[in-house]
């Protein structure tokens, strides 16, 4: 039998599938479908320093090949997560990744410091957030800002640090190099692509925020290309995401350079997708004589 376990920064995952942040909440609802140990890990819903109500509705809508969302990081705040959600999550026999978001460098550092004294396995930096001290420009859109926020959080973070890259940049490989140089342990990618749709009857955007993050199968080729570029630019492990919905997508992502995967949008219409993807991966590896997933990582043969 093929070995689906993966090890990242010395942390072992029983399989490579991690629920992507923002698509799985804190796992309680999905625990009604199957034991959460079915997953290799859970990247929890994005947490901020204080409770946030999120954006006004409508804030999520379907589009061809995906979903647009502008939920606005609705969450109960880091202290509530540590006191109420994390103890339950740690009983589920899966790896826990705390995804953190903020509007200032100080926000990120304060959360990293708090979470470093807990039982989370990784801290994931969501840098697709507006830096209010820089006029609202996202932390993740320049090498300088990515380097600065990564270096600042690194000083407070005692856990393995995963930096989640935005695809809304001109050169994703240079951004990844900046994160690596500044102290990241892992790259996760990609976050959502900025998109928009308009209701032609009202003349208004279908999302109250006007624009939203596009996820789902439509973004898969973009995510795959970016994973391949980053794999060839840095030496860090990559946790890949972006439109993965079936085992064939998973194989492609590993070939492009992934060490593990996050899946998200597919869970909205098929909560059992992780089970199916793992079964398909295992069967593929058995057929090809691949003993462990690391043997598949980065094996694409460019023309």
C-alpha positions in Angstrom: 0.0 0.0 0.0 1.2 3.5 -0.8 2.2 5.8 2.1 0.0 9.0 2.1 1.7 10.4 5.2 3.7 13.6 4.8 6.2 15.4 7.1 6.5 19.2 7.0 9.0 20.9 9.3 9.2 17.7 11.4 5.4 17.6 11.9 3.8 14.4 10.5 0.4 14.5 8.8 -1.4 11.2 8.4 -2.3 12.2 4.9 -1.7 15.3 2.7 -5.2 16.8 2.7 -5.8 19.9 4.8 -9.1 21.8 5.0 -8.4 25.3 3.7 -9.0 28.3 5.9 -12.4 29.9 5.5 -14.1 26.9 4.1 -14.2 24.6 7.1 -15.0 26.9 10.0 -13.5 25.3 13.1 -14.6 21.9 12.0 -17.6 21.2 14.2 -20.1 21.0 11.3 -18.0 18.7 9.2 -17.4 16.4 12.2 -21.0 15.3 11.6 -20.0 13.7 8.3 -16.8 11.9 9.4 -14.1 11.9 12.0 -11.8 14.8 11.5 -8.9 12.4 11.7 -9.9 11.6 8.1 -8.0 14.8 7.3 -4.3 15.4 7.5 -5.0 18.7 9.1 -7.3 21.7 9.4 -6.4 25.3 8.6 -8.9 27.1 10.8 -11.0 30.0 9.7 -9.0 33.2 9.7 -8.6 34.7 13.2 -8.1 38.3 14.1 -7.0 39.9 17.3 -10.5 41.0 18.2 -13.9 39.6 17.2 -15.1 40.7 13.7 -18.6 40.7 12.4 -17.5 40.5 8.7 -18.9 42.3 5.7 -22.6 42.9 5.1 -24.5 40.5 2.8 -24.6 39.5 0.0 -21.0 38.4 0.6 -20.8 35.0 -1.2 -22.1 34.0 -4.6 -21.6 31.3 -7.2 -20.1 32.0 -10.5 -19.1 29.7 -13.4 -16.4 27.3 -12.1 -16.2 28.8 -8.7 -17.3 31.0 -5.9 -16.9 34.7 -5.2 -16.6 35.7 -1.5 -16.1 38.8 0.5 -17.0 37.4 3.9 -14.7 39.9 5.6 -13.0 37.5 8.2 -16.0 37.1 10.4 -14.6 35.4 13.5 -14.8 35.4 17.3 -11.2 36.6 17.9 -8.0 34.9 19.0 -8.8 34.7 22.7 -12.1 33.0 22.1 -10.4 30.6 19.6 -7.8 29.6 22.2 -10.3 29.2 25.0 -13.2 27.5 23.3 -12.3 26.1 19.8 -8.7 24.9 20.1 -9.3 22.5 23.1 -12.0 20.7 21.0 -9.9 20.7 17.9 -7.0 19.1 19.7 -9.2 16.1 20.6 -9.8 15.4 16.9 -6.5 13.6 16.1 -5.5 15.9 13.2 -3.0 18.7 12.8 -4.2 22.2 13.6 -3.1 25.3 11.6 -4.0 28.7 13.1 -4.6 31.1 10.2 -4.1 34.7 11.4 -5.1 38.0 9.7 -4.7 41.6 10.7 -4.6 45.2 9.6 -1.3 46.1 11.3 2.0 44.4 11.9 1.3 44.7 15.6 -1.9 42.7 15.2 -0.1 39.8 13.6 2.7 39.8 16.1 0.4 39.8 19.1 -1.6 36.8 17.7 1.6 34.9 16.9 2.8 35.4 20.4 -0.4 34.3 22.0 -0.7 31.2 19.7 2.9 30.2 20.2 2.0 29.2 23.8 -0.8 26.9 22.6 -1.1 23.5 21.1 -1.5 24.6 17.4 0.9 22.8 15.1 1.5 25.7 12.6 0.7 29.4 12.3 -0.4 30.5 8.9 0.0 34.1 7.9 -2.8 35.4 5.8 -1.1 38.4 4.2 -3.9 39.2 1.7 -5.1 41.8 4.2 -5.1 45.6 3.9 -2.3 47.3 5.8 -4.1 50.3 7.3 -0.7 52.0 8.0 0.2 51.9 4.3 -3.0 53.2 2.9 -4.8 49.9 2.7 -2.4 48.2 0.4 -2.2 44.4 1.0 0.7 43.1 3.0 1.2 40.4 0.4 1.6 42.5 -2.8 5.3 43.5 -2.7 8.5 41.8 -1.7 9.2 44.6 0.8 5.9 44.3 2.6 6.0 40.4 2.6 9.5 40.5 3.9 8.7 43.0 6.6 5.6 41.2 8.0 7.3 37.8 7.8 10.4 39.0 9.7 8.3 40.8 12.3 6.1 37.8 13.0 9.1 35.4 13.0 10.4 37.2 16.1 7.3 36.3 18.1 6.4 33.0 16.5 7.7 29.8 18.2 5.7 27.5 15.9 6.5 26.6 12.3 5.5 29.6 10.3 3.5 29.2 7.1 3.2 32.2 4.8 0.1 32.2 2.6 0.8 34.0 -0.7 -1.6 36.2 -2.7 -1.8 35.5 -6.4 -2.7 39.1 -7.1 1.0 40.0 -7.8 3.3 40.5 -10.8 6.0 38.0 -9.8 5.0 35.2 -7.3 8.4 33.7 -7.3 10.1 36.9 -6.0 7.4 37.2 -3.3 8.1 33.7 -2.2 11.9 34.3 -2.1 11.2 37.3 0.2 9.2 35.2 2.6 11.9 32.5 2.6 14.7 35.0 3.3 12.7 36.7 6.1 12.0 33.5 8.1 9.1 31.5 6.6 9.3 27.8 7.2 6.5 26.9 4.7 4.8 28.5 1.8 1.0 28.0 1.3 -0.5 29.1 -2.0 -2.6 30.5 -3.6 -5.1 32.6 -1.8 -8.1 33.8 -3.9 -7.9 35.8 -7.1 -9.7 39.1 -7.0 -12.9 38.9 -9.1 -16.2 40.6 -9.8 -19.7 39.9 -11.3 -22.5 42.3 -12.0 -26.3 41.7 -11.8 -27.4 43.1 -15.2 -31.0 43.7 -13.9 -30.0 45.9 -11.0 -26.7 47.2 -12.4 -25.0 46.5 -9.1 -22.2 44.0 -8.3 -23.5 40.7 -7.0 -21.2 41.1 -3.9 -21.9 44.0 -1.6 -18.2 44.6 -1.3 -18.2 45.1 -5.1 -15.3 42.7 -5.6 -14.5 39.4 -3.9 -12.1 36.5 -3.9 -12.5 33.9 -6.6 -11.9 30.3 -5.7 -12.8 26.9 -7.1 -11.9 24.9 -10.3 -11.6 28.1 -12.4 -8.4 29.1 -10.6 -6.7 25.7 -10.7 -4.5 26.3 -13.8 -3.3 29.6 -12.3 -2.6 28.0 -8.9 -0.7 25.1 -10.6 1.5 27.5 -12.6 2.3 29.5 -9.6 3.2 26.4 -7.4 5.5 25.2 -10.2 7.2 28.7 -10.4 7.7 28.9 -6.6 8.9 25.3 -6.3 11.7 26.2 -8.7 12.5 29.4 -6.8 12.7 28.4 -3.1 13.8 25.5 -1.0 10.8 25.6 1.3 8.0 23.0 1.4 4.8 24.2 -0.4 1.3 23.5 0.8 -0.7 24.0 -2.4 -4.3 25.1 -2.9 -6.5 26.6 -5.5 -9.4 24.7 -7.2 -8.3 21.2 -6.2 -11.5 19.1 -6.5 -10.5 15.6 -7.5 -7.6 13.2 -7.2 -6.2 14.0 -10.6 -5.8 17.7 -9.6 -4.0 16.5 -6.5 -1.5 14.5 -8.6 -0.9 17.5 -10.8 -0.2 19.7 -7.8 2.3 17.2 -6.4 4.0 17.0 -9.7 4.2 20.8 -9.9 6.0 20.9 -6.5 3.5 20.6 -3.6 4.4 18.7 -0.4 0.8 18.8 0.9 -2.5 20.2 -0.2 -5.3 22.4 1.1 -8.8 21.9 -0.3 -11.6 24.3 0.2 -14.4 25.3 -2.3 -15.1 21.7 -3.3 -16.2 21.1 0.3 -19.3 23.3 -0.3 -20.8 20.8 -2.7 -19.0 17.6 -1.7 -18.0 17.3 2.0 -16.6 13.9 1.2 -14.1 15.1 -1.3 -11.1 14.5 1.0 -12.1 10.8 1.3 -12.4 10.5 -2.5 -9.2 12.4 -3.2 -7.2 10.2 -0.8 -8.6 7.0 -2.3 -7.8 8.2 -5.8 -4.3 9.3 -4.8 -3.6 5.9 -3.2 -4.8 4.0 -6.2 -2.7 6.1 -8.5 0.4 5.6 -6.5 -0.2 1.8 -6.3 -0.6 1.7 -10.0 2.5 3.7 -10.7 4.6 2.0 -8.0 5.1 5.2 -6.0 5.7 4.3 -2.4 5.5 7.7 -0.8 4.1 11.1 -1.8 7.5 12.9 -1.5 8.6 10.8 -4.5 5.9 12.5 -6.6 6.7 16.1 -5.6 8.3 18.2 -8.3 8.4 15.4 -10.9 6.9 17.3 -13.8 9.1 17.2 -16.9 8.9 20.6 -18.7 9.3 20.6 -22.4 
